[in-house]
Amino acid sequence: MPIFEKIEQCLIAQNPFVAYLKPNELTCNLLVQKDADLKLFSGQSGFVFFPFDKGDKVVIPFEEADFSQGIIEKKHYNLVSDISSSQTDKVVFEQLVSNGIEAIKKGEFEKVVLSRKIVLKKQLSVLETFQNLISTYSSAFQYLFFHPKLGLWMGATPEQLVKINQQQLETVALAGTKLYSEEVKWTQKEIIEQKIVTDYIVSNIDKKVENIKVSGPNTTKAGNLAHLKSIITGQLPSDNFAMTLIENLHPTPAVCGVPKNVAQSFIHNHEGYDRKYYTGFLGEYAIAGSTNLFVNLRCIEIEEKAVTIYVGCGITGDSIPTNEYIETENKSMTMRNVLVTK
Ligand SMILES: C=C(O[C@@H]1C=C(C(=O)O)C=C[C@H]1O)C(=O)O
């Protein structure tokens, strides 16, 4: 049976499942859980789905699921055009960013990532949207995740959290955003913003990972956007160590801030909504000796009659509120560009 028909059956039967494509692959992987229980993560090999902070850390265990694969076809469906942020969204977000800048200038922290949600009150054509997504963002990690107790999420994330193969670790520091062009010029603000992420990751893994190497930063393309990216590699002392390292790294300053705890409290006290699984992480954990996890960005949460797009951006002392708002609008285009409604 074609993979899209299997996904449709899962949606109708309300079976927990995940359909996903790794960057630059044409194979769609489908993991369907055999029962509808919520499986909390306790080291099982499988597909993990973790929140930003509060919430259940979930896994679809490989041993309790049916796994299949299918080659996808590239095709596009017509889009919706009437999704937009309101003037109130703009004012509220710019005020949030101003509060962040003020706290940084007072010395409370160095960087914070602030976000908002854009809600479209429409019923989504899930499969057509997913088809558009996988036809458009092949260099991202593309997924559709469903659990009856958590809901339906879809995204195309450009950000790897970690890749671990035979104890060889690779992670990235991704930050700084501009609209993509051949000649992207980075300012000091973005260079510093990205360096904060690299330094945090290196200092965090420093005592536990051997032979650490950092390359970049280089410009990387993600949909219509460009980011600055460094690649960090090293050797883990043992396999058992992977989840401790991952939970220590997460949430990185690419999605939270520095120092982590102070930035995280600022987010809780000021953002005004629950991020749920946005800026959490997801992907394969300990499958055939490999772990391949991504940060949950450029994503939507799909409900019966509403679609929520989640977007955020890194704030430093040099941020300008209007520019940061525009950056979130630009980031929201990743998902807006593929949405099909009924
Ligand atoms: C928070 C998001 O993106 C993160 C923030 C970035 C930035 O501030 O420039 C860039 C990439 C991501 O690490 C998002 O896309 O919602």
The ligand as a MOL file (V3000), in Angstrom:
LIG
                    3D

  0  0  0     0  0            999 V3000
M  V30 BEGIN CTAB
M  V30 COUNTS 16 16 0 0 0
M  V30 BEGIN ATOM
M  V30 1 C 13.4450 29.8490 17.4420 0
M  V30 2 C 13.5320 29.6390 16.1380 0
M  V30 3 O 14.7330 29.5380 15.4560 0
M  V30 4 C 15.9710 29.5810 16.1490 0
M  V30 5 C 16.4520 30.9620 16.2560 0
M  V30 6 C 17.2610 31.5210 15.2800 0
M  V30 7 C 17.6220 32.9980 15.3540 0
M  V30 8 O 17.2870 33.6470 16.3320 0
M  V30 9 O 18.2070 33.5240 14.3980 0
M  V30 10 C 17.7510 30.7470 14.2300 0
M  V30 11 C 17.5420 29.4270 14.1920 0
M  V30 12 C 16.9350 28.7270 15.3370 0
M  V30 13 O 17.9260 28.2700 16.1940 0
M  V30 14 C 12.3280 29.4060 15.2860 0
M  V30 15 O 12.4980 29.1370 14.0890 0
M  V30 16 O 11.1970 29.4870 15.8030 0
M  V30 END ATOM
M  V30 BEGIN BOND
M  V30 1 2 1 2
M  V30 2 1 2 3
M  V30 3 1 2 14
M  V30 4 1 3 4
M  V30 5 1 4 5
M  V30 6 1 4 12
M  V30 7 2 5 6
M  V30 8 1 6 7
M  V30 9 1 6 10
M  V30 10 2 7 8
M  V30 11 1 7 9
M  V30 12 2 10 11
M  V30 13 1 11 12
M  V30 14 1 12 13
M  V30 15 2 14 15
M  V30 16 1 14 16
M  V30 END BOND
M  V30 END CTAB
M  END
